Amino acid sequence: MTKLKTSKVMEETARKAIEQAKKQGFQIDKDDFEMVQPFDDGNAIIISVEGSDENRAINYEVRDAVIVLEKQEGTLDIFVSEEKE
């Protein structure tokens, strides 16, 4: 199994997360979002972008054991706008 330099991968993962968020229509400077990058053996980097204006932060979590389930169809009702109903 290939050993990866954690600090380098964290940097690359943050860049990918920002790019993917932009592609999905997030406003990087306003919207809160999280991204999970899984690796072999259940390792993962979890990046969250949150906060408002001057308090905006990018948080990193490096975890040894993360379980990523299959995507489930549907949208949680707390996130569905009235226009879509």
C-alpha positions as a Markdown table, in Angstrom:
| # | Residue | x | y | z |
|---|---|---|---|---|
| 1 | Met | 0.0 | 0.0 | 0.0 |
| 2 | Thr | 1.3 | 3.4 | -0.9 |
| 3 | Lys | 2.2 | 5.7 | 2.0 |
| 4 | Leu | 1.0 | 9.3 | 1.4 |
| 5 | Lys | 2.4 | 12.4 | 3.1 |
| 6 | Thr | -0.5 | 13.6 | 5.1 |
| 7 | Ser | 0.2 | 17.3 | 5.0 |
| 8 | Lys | 0.6 | 17.3 | 1.2 |
| 9 | Val | -2.6 | 15.3 | 0.8 |
| 10 | Met | -4.5 | 17.6 | 3.1 |
| 11 | Glu | -3.5 | 20.6 | 1.0 |
| 12 | Glu | -4.5 | 18.8 | -2.3 |
| 13 | Thr | -7.8 | 17.6 | -0.8 |
| 14 | Ala | -8.7 | 21.2 | 0.3 |
| 15 | Arg | -8.0 | 22.4 | -3.3 |
| 16 | Lys | -10.2 | 19.6 | -4.7 |
| 17 | Ala | -13.0 | 20.3 | -2.2 |
| 18 | Ile | -13.1 | 24.0 | -3.2 |
| 19 | Glu | -13.1 | 23.1 | -6.9 |
| 20 | Gln | -15.9 | 20.5 | -6.5 |
| 21 | Ala | -17.9 | 22.9 | -4.3 |
| 22 | Lys | -17.7 | 25.6 | -7.1 |
| 23 | Lys | -18.8 | 23.0 | -9.7 |
| 24 | Gln | -21.8 | 22.1 | -7.6 |
| 25 | Gly | -22.8 | 25.8 | -7.3 |
| 26 | Phe | -21.7 | 26.6 | -3.8 |
| 27 | Gln | -20.8 | 30.2 | -3.0 |
| 28 | Ile | -17.4 | 29.5 | -1.4 |
| 29 | Asp | -17.3 | 32.7 | 0.5 |
| 30 | Lys | -20.8 | 32.2 | 2.0 |
| 31 | Asp | -22.0 | 28.6 | 2.0 |
| 32 | Asp | -21.1 | 26.1 | 4.7 |
| 33 | Phe | -20.1 | 22.6 | 3.4 |
| 34 | Glu | -18.2 | 19.5 | 4.2 |
| 35 | Met | -16.2 | 17.1 | 2.1 |
| 36 | Val | -15.0 | 13.6 | 2.9 |
| 37 | Gln | -12.0 | 12.1 | 1.1 |
| 38 | Pro | -11.7 | 8.4 | 1.9 |
| 39 | Phe | -8.5 | 6.4 | 1.6 |
| 40 | Asp | -7.6 | 2.7 | 2.0 |
| 41 | Asp | -8.0 | 1.0 | 5.4 |
| 42 | Gly | -10.9 | 3.4 | 6.3 |
| 43 | Asn | -8.7 | 6.4 | 6.6 |
| 44 | Ala | -10.3 | 9.8 | 5.7 |
| 45 | Ile | -9.8 | 13.5 | 5.6 |
| 46 | Ile | -12.9 | 15.5 | 6.4 |
| 47 | Ile | -12.8 | 19.2 | 5.5 |
| 48 | Ser | -15.5 | 21.6 | 6.6 |
| 49 | Val | -15.8 | 25.2 | 5.5 |
| 50 | Glu | -18.0 | 27.3 | 7.7 |
| 51 | Gly | -18.6 | 30.6 | 9.4 |
| 52 | Ser | -19.4 | 34.1 | 8.3 |
| 53 | Asp | -17.3 | 36.7 | 6.7 |
| 54 | Glu | -14.4 | 37.5 | 9.1 |
| 55 | Asn | -15.0 | 34.3 | 11.0 |
| 56 | Arg | -14.8 | 32.0 | 8.0 |
| 57 | Ala | -12.7 | 28.9 | 8.7 |
| 58 | Ile | -11.5 | 25.7 | 6.9 |
| 59 | Asn | -11.3 | 22.8 | 9.4 |
| 60 | Tyr | -9.5 | 19.6 | 8.9 |
| 61 | Glu | -10.1 | 16.2 | 10.6 |
| 62 | Val | -7.8 | 13.3 | 9.8 |
| 63 | Arg | -9.5 | 10.0 | 10.9 |
| 64 | Asp | -8.2 | 6.5 | 11.1 |
| 65 | Ala | -11.6 | 4.8 | 10.7 |
| 66 | Val | -14.5 | 6.4 | 8.7 |
| 67 | Ile | -17.3 | 4.4 | 7.2 |
| 68 | Val | -18.7 | 5.9 | 4.0 |
| 69 | Leu | -22.2 | 4.5 | 3.1 |
| 70 | Glu | -23.7 | 4.3 | -0.3 |
| 71 | Lys | -25.5 | 7.5 | -1.5 |
| 72 | Gln | -29.2 | 7.3 | -0.7 |
| 73 | Glu | -31.8 | 8.8 | -3.1 |
| 74 | Gly | -33.8 | 11.8 | -1.9 |
| 75 | Thr | -33.3 | 15.0 | -0.1 |
| 76 | Leu | -33.8 | 15.5 | 3.7 |
| 77 | Asp | -37.0 | 17.5 | 4.3 |
| 78 | Ile | -35.2 | 20.1 | 6.4 |
| 79 | Phe | -33.3 | 21.2 | 3.2 |
| 80 | Val | -36.1 | 21.2 | 0.7 |
| 81 | Ser | -37.3 | 24.7 | -0.1 |
| 82 | Glu | -41.0 | 25.4 | -0.5 |
| 83 | Glu | -40.5 | 26.2 | -4.2 |
| 84 | Lys | -39.4 | 22.6 | -4.8 |
| 85 | Glu | -42.3 | 20.9 | -3.0 |
